Amino acid sequence: MKAWVDPDRCRGHGICTTICSEVFAINEDGYSEVLMPEIPAELHDAVRDAVKQCPEQAIETS
């Protein structure tokens, strides 16, 4: 699985970082970013939860 954050949609709520800090972090501009190019299987459920909980629907996966 891969994930990315749409910088035009993200407003820096940080919910994704609370749900899955192994994959998401707040960058120096105050917005979320993905920390790894390929997400390990054991984190897939947490990433899916972060996608669902994002109020701006800024996270996408493939």
SULHU-V554253 format. One record per backbone hydrogen bond with DSSP energy under -1.0 kcal/mol. NH is the residue of the N-H (numbers start at 0). CO is the residue of the C=O. If there is no record, write none. Layout:
NH	CO
NH	CO
This chain:
3	59
5	57
8	5
9	5
17	13
18	14
19	15
22	19
23	19
24	32
26	30
29	26
32	24
34	22
38	0
42	39
43	40
46	42
47	43
48	44
49	45
50	46
51	47
52	48
53	49
56	53
59	3
61	1
